Amino acid sequence: MVKFNFDGPPAGDAVDMSAECQRQLLPLLREIVQAAVAAGWSEEDVLLGFVELAWDLYEKRRGDS
């Protein structure tokens, strides 16, 4: 299992939480995509897989509320 350090959320009303989260996740996702492409996967398929996975996680969270 890969571990990574995710900084806590920034404080303040003017902070774009989505942008900050994306900033922290982008290097990790790029690394995963590069490894998948090196193994022969289509970059488009891997990126679409991330989108579908993220949406599924979001929908499940909404159902738990």
Backbone hydrogen bonds in HBPLUS format (Angstrom, degrees):
<---DONOR---> <-ACCEPTOR-->    atom                        ^
c    i                          cat <-CA-CA->   ^        H-A-AA   ^      H-
h    n   atom  resd res      DA  || num        DHA   H-A  angle D-A-AA Bond
n    s   type  num  typ     dist DA aas  dist angle  dist       angle   num
A0020-GLU N   A0016-ASP O   3.01 MM   4  6.31 158.4  2.06 154.2 160.9     1
A0021-CYS N   A0017-MET O   2.89 MM   4  6.06 161.1  1.93 151.8 156.8     2
A0022-GLN N   A0018-SER O   2.90 MM   4  6.11 162.5  1.93 150.6 155.7     3
A0023-ARG N   A0019-ALA O   2.89 MM   4  6.08 152.6  1.96 144.4 152.0     4
A0024-GLN N   A0020-GLU O   3.16 MM   4  6.43 150.5  2.25 144.9 151.4     5
A0025-LEU N   A0021-CYS O   2.95 MM   4  6.19 149.6  2.04 149.4 158.7     6
A0026-LEU N   A0022-GLN O   2.85 MM   4  5.72 152.0  1.93 154.1 158.8     7
A0028-LEU N   A0025-LEU O   3.03 MM   3  5.40 118.8  2.42 110.2 125.3     8
A0029-LEU N   A0025-LEU O   2.97 MM   4  6.21 165.8  1.99 163.6 168.3     9
A0030-ARG N   A0026-LEU O   2.90 MM   4  6.01 163.0  1.93 156.9 161.8    10
A0031-GLU N   A0027-PRO O   3.11 MM   4  6.22 156.2  2.17 139.1 145.2    11
A0032-ILE N   A0028-LEU O   3.04 MM   4  6.35 157.8  2.10 149.1 154.9    12
A0033-VAL N   A0029-LEU O   2.87 MM   4  6.09 167.5  1.89 155.7 159.1    13
A0034-GLN N   A0030-ARG O   2.88 MM   4  6.05 164.9  1.90 152.4 156.6    14
A0035-ALA N   A0031-GLU O   3.03 MM   4  6.20 158.0  2.08 145.9 151.6    15
A0036-ALA N   A0032-ILE O   2.93 MM   4  6.16 156.4  1.98 150.7 157.5    16
A0037-VAL N   A0033-VAL O   2.88 MM   4  6.09 162.9  1.91 156.6 160.9    17
A0038-ALA N   A0034-GLN O   2.94 MM   4  6.08 156.2  1.99 144.9 151.8    18
A0039-ALA N   A0035-ALA O   3.07 MM   4  6.28 132.3  2.31 135.1 147.3    19
A0039-ALA N   A0036-ALA O   3.08 MM   3  5.04 129.5  2.34  92.9 106.8    20
A0041-TRP N   A0036-ALA O   2.95 MM   5  5.37 159.8  1.99 148.4 141.7    21
A0040-GLY N   A0037-VAL O   2.96 MM   3  5.07 159.1  2.00 105.8 111.8    22
A0046-VAL N   A0042-SER O   3.05 MM   4  6.36 159.8  2.09 155.2 160.4    23
A0047-LEU N   A0043-GLU O   2.95 MM   4  6.18 167.1  1.96 155.7 159.2    24
A0048-LEU N   A0044-GLU O   2.90 MM   4  6.06 162.0  1.93 151.2 156.5    25
A0049-GLY N   A0045-ASP O   2.89 MM   4  6.02 145.5  2.01 139.7 149.7    26
A0050-PHE N   A0046-VAL O   3.02 MM   4  6.39 147.8  2.13 146.9 154.8    27
A0051-VAL N   A0047-LEU O   3.09 MM   4  6.44 157.1  2.15 147.3 153.1    28
A0052-GLU N   A0048-LEU O   2.95 MM   4  6.21 168.0  1.97 154.3 156.6    29
A0053-LEU N   A0049-GLY O   2.91 MM   4  6.03 160.5  1.95 147.2 153.1    30
A0054-ALA N   A0050-PHE O   2.84 MM   4  5.96 168.1  1.85 153.8 157.2    31
A0055-TRP N   A0051-VAL O   2.92 MM   4  6.11 159.7  1.96 150.0 155.9    32
A0056-ASP N   A0052-GLU O   2.92 MM   4  6.10 160.0  1.96 147.8 153.3    33
A0057-LEU N   A0053-LEU O   2.95 MM   4  6.22 161.5  1.99 153.6 158.3    34
A0058-TYR N   A0054-ALA O   2.94 MM   4  6.15 154.9  2.00 146.5 153.8    35
A0059-GLU N   A0055-TRP O   2.84 MM   4  6.08 165.1  1.87 156.1 159.7    36
A0060-LYS N   A0056-ASP O   2.96 MM   4  6.15 159.3  2.01 150.2 155.6    37
A0061-ARG N   A0057-LEU O   3.03 MM   4  6.20 153.1  2.11 143.2 150.4    38
A0062-ARG N   A0058-TYR O   2.99 MM   4  6.29 155.0  2.05 150.3 157.1    39
A0063-GLY N   A0059-GLU O   3.05 MM   4  6.30 144.9  2.18 143.0 152.3    40
A0064-ASP N   A0060-LYS O   3.18 MM   4  6.43 126.3  2.49 136.9 149.9    41
A0064-ASP N   A0061-ARG O   3.10 MM   3  5.17 140.5  2.27  98.5 109.8    42
A0065-SER N   A0062-ARG O   3.40 MM   3  5.55 154.1  2.47 101.3 108.2    43
